[in-house]
Structure formats: structure tokens, C-alpha cells
Amino acid sequence: MCSSDLVAGSMPRRVWEGFQYVRGHGILPGLFILDIGMTVFTFYRDLLPALANGLFGGGAAEVSWLTTSNSIGAVVGAAAVVFTARYRAKGMLVVYVTLAFSVFVFLFGTVPSFWLGITVIFGMGAMDAVSMTTRQAMMQLTTPDQMLGRTLSLGTLVATTANNVGTLWVGFVAAGIGEARTMQLGGILALGCTLIVWRLASSLRSYRYP
């Protein structure tokens, strides 16, 4: 280990430099806000047992079906990213799939049958995976090596915090207005957040993969 790594205060300084870098980056703030918006208002995975019961009157079997369909959707979505390699407007790709995810979340709160719910939650998993995989790739492609570790760490912090806040949000809101309306409201709020980012983050709209 280099002696400079042991200098008092060097770690906080490096953390602060990483934060400042991300804040001034052309596309990373928009990507992080997209992640926060789609996660906080729609974080459904930890509450699938309650959602399965509240939306469909189901139990353990229904939870298993919903979880399996969502996981298969995530695998399909992650694999489908390969076919977007030639699509250079990666920033708009993330916006498109986040919009689609938001619509699927809203639909999940409106579907009249369990089997339609399985189909919709498959789409939610697929769109989430495409968004996450593309965001991670953009983060790594647009960040120099000396800042990459700090940038990825901040991204992980944002995602983990959003997941936990999302669990609280969905749980408390569902207790107040019910599971179906919580999903509908979450889809609307995530959609609104995505449209705001699309409107304000011009660098994200114009980003093209080299």
C-alpha cells in the first residue's frame, strides 16, 4: 500500500471527489435519478406476498408463480440487451424502457386476473433488467478508470438506499390505500419522474454510444 493511501483524511477526500465528479458528469445524475424514481415508487419484490394476497387473493403458490415469472423476465431482459448493441442512443433506450416499466407497474395494479398479472410482472422484470444493464454499461463506458470505483460505489449506494426506501414507501402506502392503488400510484409517479428526467437531462437525451 502506498504511503499516500495512509494520509489522514485522504479517504474522505477521495469520496468527496467521487461525489463531485458524478455531480458534474453529463449523464450520470440523470441515470441515478431514473433509478431512484423507478425504484422508490415501485419496489414490489419484498412485498410480493402481500401483493399476491391483496391483488389476487393468493397464497404461497401464487407468490411462487409471480416470483418465477418476474425472474424469468429479468433473465430474458438481460439477454435482450445484446440485441441493442447497434442502437447508439443508449440514453434514450434507458428512458424508453423506464417508461415501459412504469406502464407495466400501473397495469399490475389494474389486471383483473392472476394469469394476466403473471404476464405483466414478466414485463416488469424484463424492462427492469434492460434498464439496469444498460445503465451499468453507460456508467462504465463514460467514466475514466481512476474514478470508476468511486462512481460504481456511489451507484450501489443509490440503488441500495432506493430499494430500502421503496420497501417502506410501498408498504406504508399499501396499508393506507390498498395494494392495487399503490401499484397504480407508483406507476404514475415513476412515469412522471422519467418524463421530467427526459425533459431536463439534455445530455442523456443526446448521448450516443461511440
N, C-alpha and C positions, 0 to 999 in steps of 0.2 A: 504494500500500500504506500502511495506517495505521501510525503510529509504534508503536502498541501491539503490532502484529504482530512488531516487531523486538526487543521486550524480551527479554533473555536469560532462558531458562527458560520462556518463555511456551508454546512448543510442547509440551514435556513435560507442562506443567500441563494443557494442553487435552487431551492424550492421556489423562492420568490422570482428568480429569473425565469423559471419554467412557467410560472403563472403569467408573468409579463409577456413572455413570448406567445403563449396561447391567446392572450387577450388582444394582442396586436396582429395575430395571424389573419389572413384573408378569409379563410373558410371554417376554421376550427370552432370559433364561437357559435356560428350558425349550426354546425353539426351537433355540438353539445346541447344547444337549446332544443333542437329537434328531438334528441334523445330524451331530454328531460320532459318535454311536452308529451311525447307518446308513451312514456313510462309512468310518470306520476299519476296521470289521469286514468290510465287503463291497466294498471298492473293487476292482472287477474289470476296469475298462476297459483299463488299461495292461497287464494280463496276459491279455488275450483270446487271443493266440496260444498261450500255454501252456495256457490253459483249453480251447481248441478241440482241442488235441492230447491233453491229459490226459483230458478228459471224453469226447471223441468220436473220437479218433484222426484228427483232421482236420488240414489244412494251410491254405494261403493262401486257398483258395476258401471253406472253412468259416469262417475268420476274417472274410472279407468279408460273408458272409451274416449272421453274428452281429452284426457292427458295424452293418450296414444295418438289421436288424430292431430293434436297440436304438435307433438314431437315429430311425427312423420312430415307434417307441413314444413317444419323448420329444416329438416334434412333436405327435402325437395327444394326449398327456397335457397339454401346454401349452395346446393349443386347447380341451381339455375343461374347463379351469378356467373358461372363460366361462359354462359351464352350471351352475357352482356359485355364481354371483353372489348368488342369493337364499338360499343356505344360510348362515345367520348364525353358526353355531357353527364359526368358522374354526379355532379351536384344536383342536377335536376332529376336524375334517377332516384337519388335518396328522397327528394321531395315527393316524387310520384308514388313511390312505394309507401312512404309515410302517410300520404293522403289515402291510399288504398287500405292501409292498416286501420286508419281511423274509421273509414266507412265500414269495414268488417266488424270492428268493435261495436259500432252503433247497431249494425244488423244483428249481432249476437244478442242484444237486448230486446230484439223485436221478433225473432223467429218463433213460429208457433209450435214447432215440433223439435224433439230431441235430435232426430236424424239430420234435420237442417242445421241444427246447432253444431253437430259434428263437422259438417261441411264448412260452415263459417269459421269455426275455430281452426280448421286446417288452413284456411286462407290467412288467418291471423298469424299463425306460426310461420307460414311461408313468407309473408311480407316483412315480418319482424326480422327473419333471418337474412333476407336480401338487404334490408336497411343496415343491420348491424355489420354484416360482412363488408359491404361497400364503404360504410363509414370508417371501419378499421383500416381498410386498404387506402383510402384517401388520406387518413391521418399519417400513415407510414410513408406514403409517396410524397407528401408535401412537407415533411419535417426532416431537417438535417440530422445526421447521426448523433451529434453532440447534444441535441435537445430531445431526441426520440424517447429516451427512457422517462424523462420528466413529463413529456406530453402524454405518453401512454398511461403513466401513473395517474395523472390528473383525469384522464378519460375514465379510468377504472373507478376513481373516487366519485366522479359524477354519476356513473352508472349505478354503483352500489348505493349511493345516497338516494338516487331517484327510485330505485327498487324498494327501499325501505319506506320512504315517504309515500310511495304509491300504495304499498300494502296498507298503511294507516289510512290513506285517503279512501281507497275503495272499501275498506272495512267499515269505517265510520259512516260514510255516505250510504252504503248499502243498509246499514242498521237504521238509517233515518228515512230513506225514500224507497228502499227495496232494490233487489239485485238488477232487475230489468232496467229500471230508470237510471241506475248507477252506470250501467254499460252504455246506455244511450247518451247520458250526460258526458261520460268520459270520451266517447267518440266525437261528440260535438266540440268539446274543449280541445282535444288533440288536433282535430281538423282546423280549428281556429288558430292554434299555436303554429301549425305548419304553414298556414296561409300567411301569417304575419312574418315568419322567417323568410318565406319565399318572396314576400314583397320588400322586405328591408335588407336582406342579405344579398346584395347585387353580386358580390364576389362568388357566392355559392352558385347563383344562377348562371354566371358566365364561366365557371370553371370547366376546363376541358382537359381530359387525360391526354398527355403528350402522344 
